[in-house]
Amino acid sequence: MLNRQIRWILAIVAIGFIASVASYELILSNACPVRQLDIAGDIKKYDQTKDPLLCDALNSEISKFNDACKTSVEELDCG
């Protein structure tokens, strides 16, 4: 009986730990420096492909980023 209770307690603790880590990562992924690095990677990808659809999507993302993080990242010229 005690062995079964210990397993349930460990399972609940493990699930709680995983939920805590997942929520922390989700909050951290919305931090401005992390988003800026993501945009920089997308700009590098755009420079390699020159895909106009990617450019439009990236400009939209940059605009949202500038509004949310009070920055002035320059939007791309999609030509």
PyMOL Python script that loads the backbone (N, CA, C, O; Angstrom):
from pymol import cmd

cmd.read_pdbstr("""\
ATOM      1  N   MET A   1       0.825  -1.192   0.000  1.00  0.00           N
ATOM      2  CA  MET A   1       0.000   0.000   0.000  1.00  0.00           C
ATOM      3  C   MET A   1       0.871   1.259   0.000  1.00  0.00           C
ATOM      4  O   MET A   1       0.615   2.198  -0.754  1.00  0.00           O
ATOM      5  N   LEU A   2       1.888   1.272   0.839  1.00  0.00           N
ATOM      6  CA  LEU A   2       2.780   2.424   0.922  1.00  0.00           C
ATOM      7  C   LEU A   2       3.542   2.597  -0.395  1.00  0.00           C
ATOM      8  O   LEU A   2       3.758   3.722  -0.844  1.00  0.00           O
ATOM      9  N   ASN A   3       3.943   1.496  -1.006  1.00  0.00           N
ATOM     10  CA  ASN A   3       4.664   1.541  -2.267  1.00  0.00           C
ATOM     11  C   ASN A   3       3.811   2.197  -3.361  1.00  0.00           C
ATOM     12  O   ASN A   3       4.318   2.976  -4.169  1.00  0.00           O
ATOM     13  N   ARG A   4       2.542   1.881  -3.378  1.00  0.00           N
ATOM     14  CA  ARG A   4       1.626   2.452  -4.363  1.00  0.00           C
ATOM     15  C   ARG A   4       1.459   3.954  -4.127  1.00  0.00           C
ATOM     16  O   ARG A   4       1.408   4.722  -5.088  1.00  0.00           O
ATOM     17  N   GLN A   5       1.374   4.374  -2.903  1.00  0.00           N
ATOM     18  CA  GLN A   5       1.240   5.800  -2.587  1.00  0.00           C
ATOM     19  C   GLN A   5       2.495   6.564  -2.995  1.00  0.00           C
ATOM     20  O   GLN A   5       2.408   7.682  -3.501  1.00  0.00           O
ATOM     21  N   ILE A   6       3.632   5.974  -2.779  1.00  0.00           N
ATOM     22  CA  ILE A   6       4.894   6.629  -3.152  1.00  0.00           C
ATOM     23  C   ILE A   6       4.955   6.820  -4.668  1.00  0.00           C
ATOM     24  O   ILE A   6       5.395   7.866  -5.144  1.00  0.00           O
ATOM     25  N   ARG A   7       4.516   5.816  -5.422  1.00  0.00           N
ATOM     26  CA  ARG A   7       4.508   5.945  -6.880  1.00  0.00           C
ATOM     27  C   ARG A   7       3.584   7.075  -7.329  1.00  0.00           C
ATOM     28  O   ARG A   7       3.935   7.841  -8.227  1.00  0.00           O
ATOM     29  N   TRP A   8       2.409   7.184  -6.712  1.00  0.00           N
ATOM     30  CA  TRP A   8       1.478   8.257  -7.066  1.00  0.00           C
ATOM     31  C   TRP A   8       2.066   9.619  -6.715  1.00  0.00           C
ATOM     32  O   TRP A   8       1.944  10.570  -7.487  1.00  0.00           O
ATOM     33  N   ILE A   9       2.688   9.711  -5.577  1.00  0.00           N
ATOM     34  CA  ILE A   9       3.308  10.975  -5.162  1.00  0.00           C
ATOM     35  C   ILE A   9       4.420  11.364  -6.130  1.00  0.00           C
ATOM     36  O   ILE A   9       4.512  12.520  -6.543  1.00  0.00           O
ATOM     37  N   LEU A  10       5.266  10.396  -6.493  1.00  0.00           N
ATOM     38  CA  LEU A  10       6.345  10.678  -7.438  1.00  0.00           C
ATOM     39  C   LEU A  10       5.796  11.072  -8.815  1.00  0.00           C
ATOM     40  O   LEU A  10       6.350  11.953  -9.473  1.00  0.00           O
ATOM     41  N   ALA A  11       4.726  10.435  -9.243  1.00  0.00           N
ATOM     42  CA  ALA A  11       4.120  10.769 -10.529  1.00  0.00           C
ATOM     43  C   ALA A  11       3.569  12.192 -10.505  1.00  0.00           C
ATOM     44  O   ALA A  11       3.748  12.936 -11.469  1.00  0.00           O
ATOM     45  N   ILE A  12       2.913  12.573  -9.438  1.00  0.00           N
ATOM     46  CA  ILE A  12       2.356  13.920  -9.318  1.00  0.00           C
ATOM     47  C   ILE A  12       3.465  14.964  -9.266  1.00  0.00           C
ATOM     48  O   ILE A  12       3.354  16.023  -9.883  1.00  0.00           O
ATOM     49  N   VAL A  13       4.525  14.670  -8.536  1.00  0.00           N
ATOM     50  CA  VAL A  13       5.659  15.598  -8.463  1.00  0.00           C
ATOM     51  C   VAL A  13       6.310  15.738  -9.831  1.00  0.00           C
ATOM     52  O   VAL A  13       6.657  16.846 -10.238  1.00  0.00           O
ATOM     53  N   ALA A  14       6.481  14.632 -10.546  1.00  0.00           N
ATOM     54  CA  ALA A  14       7.098  14.676 -11.869  1.00  0.00           C
ATOM     55  C   ALA A  14       6.242  15.477 -12.847  1.00  0.00           C
ATOM     56  O   ALA A  14       6.772  16.282 -13.613  1.00  0.00           O
ATOM     57  N   ILE A  15       4.942  15.269 -12.830  1.00  0.00           N
ATOM     58  CA  ILE A  15       4.050  16.013 -13.710  1.00  0.00           C
ATOM     59  C   ILE A  15       4.084  17.497 -13.371  1.00  0.00           C
ATOM     60  O   ILE A  15       4.090  18.337 -14.271  1.00  0.00           O
ATOM     61  N   GLY A  16       4.105  17.824 -12.104  1.00  0.00           N
ATOM     62  CA  GLY A  16       4.194  19.220 -11.687  1.00  0.00           C
ATOM     63  C   GLY A  16       5.502  19.864 -12.128  1.00  0.00           C
ATOM     64  O   GLY A  16       5.519  21.017 -12.560  1.00  0.00           O
ATOM     65  N   PHE A  17       6.590  19.120 -12.017  1.00  0.00           N
ATOM     66  CA  PHE A  17       7.895  19.627 -12.431  1.00  0.00           C
ATOM     67  C   PHE A  17       7.918  19.880 -13.939  1.00  0.00           C
ATOM     68  O   PHE A  17       8.397  20.920 -14.391  1.00  0.00           O
ATOM     69  N   ILE A  18       7.406  18.939 -14.702  1.00  0.00           N
ATOM     70  CA  ILE A  18       7.367  19.091 -16.158  1.00  0.00           C
ATOM     71  C   ILE A  18       6.489  20.273 -16.549  1.00  0.00           C
ATOM     72  O   ILE A  18       6.847  21.037 -17.445  1.00  0.00           O
ATOM     73  N   ALA A  19       5.360  20.430 -15.899  1.00  0.00           N
ATOM     74  CA  ALA A  19       4.478  21.561 -16.186  1.00  0.00           C
ATOM     75  C   ALA A  19       5.164  22.885 -15.852  1.00  0.00           C
ATOM     76  O   ALA A  19       5.012  23.860 -16.587  1.00  0.00           O
ATOM     77  N   SER A  20       5.912  22.927 -14.757  1.00  0.00           N
ATOM     78  CA  SER A  20       6.625  24.147 -14.370  1.00  0.00           C
ATOM     79  C   SER A  20       7.689  24.506 -15.395  1.00  0.00           C
ATOM     80  O   SER A  20       7.808  25.669 -15.784  1.00  0.00           O
ATOM     81  N   VAL A  21       8.456  23.532 -15.832  1.00  0.00           N
ATOM     82  CA  VAL A  21       9.506  23.778 -16.816  1.00  0.00           C
ATOM     83  C   VAL A  21       8.895  24.227 -18.146  1.00  0.00           C
ATOM     84  O   VAL A  21       9.403  25.150 -18.781  1.00  0.00           O
ATOM     85  N   ALA A  22       7.822  23.584 -18.561  1.00  0.00           N
ATOM     86  CA  ALA A  22       7.179  23.944 -19.823  1.00  0.00           C
ATOM     87  C   ALA A  22       6.633  25.367 -19.776  1.00  0.00           C
ATOM     88  O   ALA A  22       6.789  26.114 -20.742  1.00  0.00           O
ATOM     89  N   SER A  23       6.006  25.751 -18.688  1.00  0.00           N
ATOM     90  CA  SER A  23       5.460  27.105 -18.597  1.00  0.00           C
ATOM     91  C   SER A  23       6.577  28.138 -18.529  1.00  0.00           C
ATOM     92  O   SER A  23       6.439  29.224 -19.093  1.00  0.00           O
ATOM     93  N   TYR A  24       7.669  27.830 -17.858  1.00  0.00           N
ATOM     94  CA  TYR A  24       8.809  28.739 -17.799  1.00  0.00           C
ATOM     95  C   TYR A  24       9.405  28.939 -19.191  1.00  0.00           C
ATOM     96  O   TYR A  24       9.717  30.067 -19.574  1.00  0.00           O
ATOM     97  N   GLU A  25       9.564  27.855 -19.947  1.00  0.00           N
ATOM     98  CA  GLU A  25      10.104  27.952 -21.296  1.00  0.00           C
ATOM     99  C   GLU A  25       9.175  28.761 -22.197  1.00  0.00           C
ATOM    100  O   GLU A  25       9.641  29.526 -23.042  1.00  0.00           O
ATOM    101  N   LEU A  26       7.884  28.599 -22.025  1.00  0.00           N
ATOM    102  CA  LEU A  26       6.921  29.343 -22.827  1.00  0.00           C
ATOM    103  C   LEU A  26       7.013  30.829 -22.539  1.00  0.00           C
ATOM    104  O   LEU A  26       6.960  31.639 -23.464  1.00  0.00           O
ATOM    105  N   ILE A  27       7.148  31.198 -21.292  1.00  0.00           N
ATOM    106  CA  ILE A  27       7.289  32.606 -20.918  1.00  0.00           C
ATOM    107  C   ILE A  27       8.610  33.158 -21.428  1.00  0.00           C
ATOM    108  O   ILE A  27       8.660  34.284 -21.923  1.00  0.00           O
ATOM    109  N   LEU A  28       9.681  32.378 -21.314  1.00  0.00           N
ATOM    110  CA  LEU A  28      10.998  32.817 -21.751  1.00  0.00           C
ATOM    111  C   LEU A  28      11.051  33.002 -23.260  1.00  0.00           C
ATOM    112  O   LEU A  28      11.760  33.881 -23.749  1.00  0.00           O
ATOM    113  N   SER A  29      10.304  32.180 -24.011  1.00  0.00           N
ATOM    114  CA  SER A  29      10.347  32.290 -25.466  1.00  0.00           C
ATOM    115  C   SER A  29       9.700  33.572 -25.959  1.00  0.00           C
ATOM    116  O   SER A  29       9.908  33.954 -27.110  1.00  0.00           O
ATOM    117  N   ASN A  30       8.926  34.245 -25.130  1.00  0.00           N
ATOM    118  CA  ASN A  30       8.304  35.497 -25.519  1.00  0.00           C
ATOM    119  C   ASN A  30       9.119  36.708 -25.085  1.00  0.00           C
ATOM    120  O   ASN A  30       8.700  37.845 -25.302  1.00  0.00           O
ATOM    121  N   ALA A  31      10.278  36.477 -24.475  1.00  0.00           N
ATOM    122  CA  ALA A  31      11.119  37.581 -24.039  1.00  0.00           C
ATOM    123  C   ALA A  31      11.705  38.291 -25.261  1.00  0.00           C
ATOM    124  O   ALA A  31      12.022  37.649 -26.263  1.00  0.00           O
ATOM    125  N   CYS A  32      11.844  39.579 -25.177  1.00  0.00           N
ATOM    126  CA  CYS A  32      12.290  40.383 -26.318  1.00  0.00           C
ATOM    127  C   CYS A  32      13.657  39.962 -26.881  1.00  0.00           C
ATOM    128  O   CYS A  32      13.784  39.849 -28.100  1.00  0.00           O
ATOM    129  N   PRO A  33      14.673  39.727 -26.060  1.00  0.00           N
ATOM    130  CA  PRO A  33      15.958  39.321 -26.643  1.00  0.00           C
ATOM    131  C   PRO A  33      15.877  38.005 -27.413  1.00  0.00           C
ATOM    132  O   PRO A  33      16.544  37.842 -28.435  1.00  0.00           O
ATOM    133  N   VAL A  34      15.078  37.082 -26.936  1.00  0.00           N
ATOM    134  CA  VAL A  34      14.933  35.799 -27.624  1.00  0.00           C
ATOM    135  C   VAL A  34      14.201  36.006 -28.944  1.00  0.00           C
ATOM    136  O   VAL A  34      14.580  35.428 -29.963  1.00  0.00           O
ATOM    137  N   ARG A  35      13.167  36.818 -28.929  1.00  0.00           N
ATOM    138  CA  ARG A  35      12.431  37.109 -30.166  1.00  0.00           C
ATOM    139  C   ARG A  35      13.319  37.836 -31.166  1.00  0.00           C
ATOM    140  O   ARG A  35      13.212  37.607 -32.371  1.00  0.00           O
ATOM    141  N   GLN A  36      14.197  38.714 -30.679  1.00  0.00           N
ATOM    142  CA  GLN A  36      15.084  39.447 -31.578  1.00  0.00           C
ATOM    143  C   GLN A  36      16.076  38.488 -32.246  1.00  0.00           C
ATOM    144  O   GLN A  36      16.377  38.641 -33.430  1.00  0.00           O
ATOM    145  N   LEU A  37      16.572  37.524 -31.516  1.00  0.00           N
ATOM    146  CA  LEU A  37      17.466  36.528 -32.105  1.00  0.00           C
ATOM    147  C   LEU A  37      16.741  35.692 -33.154  1.00  0.00           C
ATOM    148  O   LEU A  37      17.312  35.342 -34.186  1.00  0.00           O
ATOM    149  N   ASP A  38      15.484  35.377 -32.881  1.00  0.00           N
ATOM    150  CA  ASP A  38      14.680  34.621 -33.831  1.00  0.00           C
ATOM    151  C   ASP A  38      14.486  35.418 -35.120  1.00  0.00           C
ATOM    152  O   ASP A  38      14.582  34.864 -36.216  1.00  0.00           O
ATOM    153  N   ILE A  39      14.219  36.691 -34.992  1.00  0.00           N
ATOM    154  CA  ILE A  39      14.053  37.554 -36.168  1.00  0.00           C
ATOM    155  C   ILE A  39      15.368  37.657 -36.940  1.00  0.00           C
ATOM    156  O   ILE A  39      15.362  37.636 -38.171  1.00  0.00           O
ATOM    157  N   ALA A  40      16.479  37.767 -36.241  1.00  0.00           N
ATOM    158  CA  ALA A  40      17.777  37.845 -36.911  1.00  0.00           C
ATOM    159  C   ALA A  40      18.043  36.573 -37.727  1.00  0.00           C
ATOM    160  O   ALA A  40      18.575  36.642 -38.835  1.00  0.00           O
ATOM    161  N   GLY A  41      17.673  35.426 -37.180  1.00  0.00           N
ATOM    162  CA  GLY A  41      17.826  34.173 -37.921  1.00  0.00           C
ATOM    163  C   GLY A  41      16.943  34.136 -39.154  1.00  0.00           C
ATOM    164  O   GLY A  41      17.357  33.649 -40.206  1.00  0.00           O
ATOM    165  N   ASP A  42      15.719  34.655 -39.026  1.00  0.00           N
ATOM    166  CA  ASP A  42      14.814  34.701 -40.169  1.00  0.00           C
ATOM    167  C   ASP A  42      15.320  35.672 -41.240  1.00  0.00           C
ATOM    168  O   ASP A  42      15.157  35.417 -42.434  1.00  0.00           O
ATOM    169  N   ILE A  43      15.929  36.777 -40.822  1.00  0.00           N
ATOM    170  CA  ILE A  43      16.501  37.730 -41.782  1.00  0.00           C
ATOM    171  C   ILE A  43      17.643  37.069 -42.546  1.00  0.00           C
ATOM    172  O   ILE A  43      17.777  37.257 -43.755  1.00  0.00           O
ATOM    173  N   LYS A  44      18.452  36.306 -41.850  1.00  0.00           N
ATOM    174  CA  LYS A  44      19.551  35.601 -42.509  1.00  0.00           C
ATOM    175  C   LYS A  44      19.002  34.601 -43.537  1.00  0.00           C
ATOM    176  O   LYS A  44      19.545  34.456 -44.633  1.00  0.00           O
ATOM    177  N   LYS A  45      17.918  33.918 -43.160  1.00  0.00           N
ATOM    178  CA  LYS A  45      17.292  32.975 -44.091  1.00  0.00           C
ATOM    179  C   LYS A  45      16.739  33.717 -45.303  1.00  0.00           C
ATOM    180  O   LYS A  45      16.862  33.241 -46.432  1.00  0.00           O
ATOM    181  N   TYR A  46      16.133  34.877 -45.076  1.00  0.00           N
ATOM    182  CA  TYR A  46      15.607  35.673 -46.190  1.00  0.00           C
ATOM    183  C   TYR A  46      16.731  36.121 -47.112  1.00  0.00           C
ATOM    184  O   TYR A  46      16.572  36.093 -48.332  1.00  0.00           O
ATOM    185  N   ASP A  47      17.862  36.534 -46.554  1.00  0.00           N
ATOM    186  CA  ASP A  47      18.994  36.971 -47.378  1.00  0.00           C
ATOM    187  C   ASP A  47      19.474  35.856 -48.294  1.00  0.00           C
ATOM    188  O   ASP A  47      19.967  36.120 -49.391  1.00  0.00           O
ATOM    189  N   GLN A  48      19.332  34.611 -47.849  1.00  0.00           N
ATOM    190  CA  GLN A  48      19.768  33.472 -48.664  1.00  0.00           C
ATOM    191  C   GLN A  48      18.746  33.114 -49.742  1.00  0.00           C
ATOM    192  O   GLN A  48      19.123  32.717 -50.845  1.00  0.00           O
ATOM    193  N   THR A  49      17.448  33.252 -49.431  1.00  0.00           N
ATOM    194  CA  THR A  49      16.416  32.788 -50.356  1.00  0.00           C
ATOM    195  C   THR A  49      15.782  33.903 -51.183  1.00  0.00           C
ATOM    196  O   THR A  49      15.337  33.654 -52.303  1.00  0.00           O
ATOM    197  N   LYS A  50      15.733  35.126 -50.657  1.00  0.00           N
ATOM    198  CA  LYS A  50      15.051  36.266 -51.283  1.00  0.00           C
ATOM    199  C   LYS A  50      13.592  35.938 -51.628  1.00  0.00           C
ATOM    200  O   LYS A  50      13.071  36.385 -52.650  1.00  0.00           O
ATOM    201  N   ASP A  51      12.946  35.156 -50.767  1.00  0.00           N
ATOM    202  CA  ASP A  51      11.549  34.758 -50.960  1.00  0.00           C
ATOM    203  C   ASP A  51      10.637  35.921 -50.571  1.00  0.00           C
ATOM    204  O   ASP A  51      10.670  36.356 -49.420  1.00  0.00           O
ATOM    205  N   PRO A  52       9.812  36.444 -51.509  1.00  0.00           N
ATOM    206  CA  PRO A  52       8.966  37.591 -51.185  1.00  0.00           C
ATOM    207  C   PRO A  52       7.889  37.279 -50.132  1.00  0.00           C
ATOM    208  O   PRO A  52       7.508  38.162 -49.363  1.00  0.00           O
ATOM    209  N   LEU A  53       7.399  36.042 -50.091  1.00  0.00           N
ATOM    210  CA  LEU A  53       6.413  35.686 -49.063  1.00  0.00           C
ATOM    211  C   LEU A  53       7.048  35.701 -47.676  1.00  0.00           C
ATOM    212  O   LEU A  53       6.429  36.141 -46.708  1.00  0.00           O
ATOM    213  N   LEU A  54       8.272  35.223 -47.589  1.00  0.00           N
ATOM    214  CA  LEU A  54       8.999  35.263 -46.320  1.00  0.00           C
ATOM    215  C   LEU A  54       9.257  36.707 -45.913  1.00  0.00           C
ATOM    216  O   LEU A  54       9.189  37.045 -44.731  1.00  0.00           O
ATOM    217  N   CYS A  55       9.551  37.552 -46.884  1.00  0.00           N
ATOM    218  CA  CYS A  55       9.809  38.964 -46.593  1.00  0.00           C
ATOM    219  C   CYS A  55       8.573  39.628 -45.996  1.00  0.00           C
ATOM    220  O   CYS A  55       8.672  40.352 -45.005  1.00  0.00           O
ATOM    221  N   ASP A  56       7.413  39.386 -46.594  1.00  0.00           N
ATOM    222  CA  ASP A  56       6.176  39.978 -46.071  1.00  0.00           C
ATOM    223  C   ASP A  56       5.872  39.485 -44.658  1.00  0.00           C
ATOM    224  O   ASP A  56       5.502  40.267 -43.783  1.00  0.00           O
ATOM    225  N   ALA A  57       6.033  38.186 -44.449  1.00  0.00           N
ATOM    226  CA  ALA A  57       5.778  37.617 -43.124  1.00  0.00           C
ATOM    227  C   ALA A  57       6.773  38.170 -42.108  1.00  0.00           C
ATOM    228  O   ALA A  57       6.412  38.452 -40.966  1.00  0.00           O
ATOM    229  N   LEU A  58       8.013  38.320 -42.525  1.00  0.00           N
ATOM    230  CA  LEU A  58       9.046  38.836 -41.632  1.00  0.00           C
ATOM    231  C   LEU A  58       8.793  40.294 -41.276  1.00  0.00           C
ATOM    232  O   LEU A  58       8.998  40.696 -40.131  1.00  0.00           O
ATOM    233  N   ASN A  59       8.346  41.093 -42.249  1.00  0.00           N
ATOM    234  CA  ASN A  59       8.016  42.497 -41.951  1.00  0.00           C
ATOM    235  C   ASN A  59       6.868  42.594 -40.954  1.00  0.00           C
ATOM    236  O   ASN A  59       6.872  43.460 -40.079  1.00  0.00           O
ATOM    237  N   SER A  60       5.900  41.718 -41.085  1.00  0.00           N
ATOM    238  CA  SER A  60       4.796  41.696 -40.130  1.00  0.00           C
ATOM    239  C   SER A  60       5.300  41.339 -38.735  1.00  0.00           C
ATOM    240  O   SER A  60       4.898  41.946 -37.742  1.00  0.00           O
ATOM    241  N   GLU A  61       6.181  40.350 -38.675  1.00  0.00           N
ATOM    242  CA  GLU A  61       6.752  39.936 -37.388  1.00  0.00           C
ATOM    243  C   GLU A  61       7.604  41.052 -36.785  1.00  0.00           C
ATOM    244  O   GLU A  61       7.563  41.281 -35.577  1.00  0.00           O
ATOM    245  N   ILE A  62       8.367  41.740 -37.616  1.00  0.00           N
ATOM    246  CA  ILE A  62       9.201  42.851 -37.135  1.00  0.00           C
ATOM    247  C   ILE A  62       8.321  43.975 -36.599  1.00  0.00           C
ATOM    248  O   ILE A  62       8.632  44.569 -35.566  1.00  0.00           O
ATOM    249  N   SER A  63       7.237  44.266 -37.288  1.00  0.00           N
ATOM    250  CA  SER A  63       6.320  45.319 -36.833  1.00  0.00           C
ATOM    251  C   SER A  63       5.722  44.981 -35.470  1.00  0.00           C
ATOM    252  O   SER A  63       5.668  45.835 -34.585  1.00  0.00           O
ATOM    253  N   LYS A  64       5.281  43.755 -35.303  1.00  0.00           N
ATOM    254  CA  LYS A  64       4.732  43.319 -34.008  1.00  0.00           C
ATOM    255  C   LYS A  64       5.802  43.376 -32.926  1.00  0.00           C
ATOM    256  O   LYS A  64       5.530  43.788 -31.799  1.00  0.00           O
ATOM    257  N   PHE A  65       7.020  42.960 -33.272  1.00  0.00           N
ATOM    258  CA  PHE A  65       8.128  42.979 -32.316  1.00  0.00           C
ATOM    259  C   PHE A  65       8.436  44.405 -31.886  1.00  0.00           C
ATOM    260  O   PHE A  65       8.616  44.671 -30.698  1.00  0.00           O
ATOM    261  N   ASN A  66       8.496  45.326 -32.847  1.00  0.00           N
ATOM    262  CA  ASN A  66       8.783  46.724 -32.518  1.00  0.00           C
ATOM    263  C   ASN A  66       7.719  47.307 -31.588  1.00  0.00           C
ATOM    264  O   ASN A  66       8.041  48.042 -30.655  1.00  0.00           O
ATOM    265  N   ASP A  67       6.459  46.981 -31.844  1.00  0.00           N
ATOM    266  CA  ASP A  67       5.378  47.485 -30.988  1.00  0.00           C
ATOM    267  C   ASP A  67       5.444  46.893 -29.585  1.00  0.00           C
ATOM    268  O   ASP A  67       5.265  47.609 -28.600  1.00  0.00           O
ATOM    269  N   ALA A  68       5.698  45.599 -29.489  1.00  0.00           N
ATOM    270  CA  ALA A  68       5.691  44.916 -28.193  1.00  0.00           C
ATOM    271  C   ALA A  68       6.919  45.243 -27.356  1.00  0.00           C
ATOM    272  O   ALA A  68       6.824  45.382 -26.136  1.00  0.00           O
ATOM    273  N   CYS A  69       8.063  45.365 -28.003  1.00  0.00           N
ATOM    274  CA  CYS A  69       9.315  45.523 -27.255  1.00  0.00           C
ATOM    275  C   CYS A  69       9.869  46.940 -27.278  1.00  0.00           C
ATOM    276  O   CYS A  69      10.957  47.196 -26.760  1.00  0.00           O
ATOM    277  N   LYS A  70       9.117  47.866 -27.882  1.00  0.00           N
ATOM    278  CA  LYS A  70       9.534  49.274 -27.929  1.00  0.00           C
ATOM    279  C   LYS A  70      10.934  49.417 -28.517  1.00  0.00           C
ATOM    280  O   LYS A  70      11.790  50.104 -27.959  1.00  0.00           O
ATOM    281  N   THR A  71      11.153  48.752 -29.661  1.00  0.00           N
ATOM    282  CA  THR A  71      12.429  48.817 -30.346  1.00  0.00           C
ATOM    283  C   THR A  71      12.215  49.437 -31.718  1.00  0.00           C
ATOM    284  O   THR A  71      11.096  49.811 -32.068  1.00  0.00           O
ATOM    285  N   SER A  72      13.278  49.545 -32.487  1.00  0.00           N
ATOM    286  CA  SER A  72      13.167  50.108 -33.836  1.00  0.00           C
ATOM    287  C   SER A  72      13.961  49.260 -34.827  1.00  0.00           C
ATOM    288  O   SER A  72      14.837  49.774 -35.523  1.00  0.00           O
ATOM    289  N   VAL A  73      13.660  47.972 -34.892  1.00  0.00           N
ATOM    290  CA  VAL A  73      14.290  47.119 -35.884  1.00  0.00           C
ATOM    291  C   VAL A  73      13.731  47.527 -37.240  1.00  0.00           C
ATOM    292  O   VAL A  73      12.517  47.636 -37.412  1.00  0.00           O
ATOM    293  N   GLU A  74      14.622  47.752 -38.201  1.00  0.00           N
ATOM    294  CA  GLU A  74      14.203  48.236 -39.507  1.00  0.00           C
ATOM    295  C   GLU A  74      13.555  47.124 -40.324  1.00  0.00           C
ATOM    296  O   GLU A  74      14.077  46.011 -40.398  1.00  0.00           O
ATOM    297  N   GLU A  75      12.421  47.433 -40.930  1.00  0.00           N
ATOM    298  CA  GLU A  75      11.736  46.460 -41.771  1.00  0.00           C
ATOM    299  C   GLU A  75      12.502  46.292 -43.079  1.00  0.00           C
ATOM    300  O   GLU A  75      13.255  47.175 -43.489  1.00  0.00           O
ATOM    301  N   LEU A  76      12.301  45.157 -43.719  1.00  0.00           N
ATOM    302  CA  LEU A  76      13.015  44.824 -44.940  1.00  0.00           C
ATOM    303  C   LEU A  76      12.357  45.475 -46.151  1.00  0.00           C
ATOM    304  O   LEU A  76      11.157  45.750 -46.148  1.00  0.00           O
ATOM    305  N   ASP A  77      13.157  45.716 -47.182  1.00  0.00           N
ATOM    306  CA  ASP A  77      12.639  46.201 -48.449  1.00  0.00           C
ATOM    307  C   ASP A  77      12.381  44.977 -49.320  1.00  0.00           C
ATOM    308  O   ASP A  77      13.312  44.340 -49.813  1.00  0.00           O
ATOM    309  N   CYS A  78      11.100  44.661 -49.500  1.00  0.00           N
ATOM    310  CA  CYS A  78      10.750  43.442 -50.231  1.00  0.00           C
ATOM    311  C   CYS A  78      10.822  43.622 -51.739  1.00  0.00           C
ATOM    312  O   CYS A  78      10.604  42.670 -52.488  1.00  0.00           O
ATOM    313  N   GLY A  79      11.125  44.833 -52.191  1.00  0.00           N
ATOM    314  CA  GLY A  79      11.345  45.096 -53.595  1.00  0.00           C
ATOM    315  C   GLY A  79      10.150  44.956 -54.384  1.00  0.00           C
ATOM    316  O   GLY A  79      10.186  45.150 -55.599  1.00  0.00           O
TER     317      GLY A  79
END
""", "prot")
cmd.dss("prot")
cmd.show_as("cartoon", "prot")
cmd.util.cbc("prot")
cmd.orient("prot")
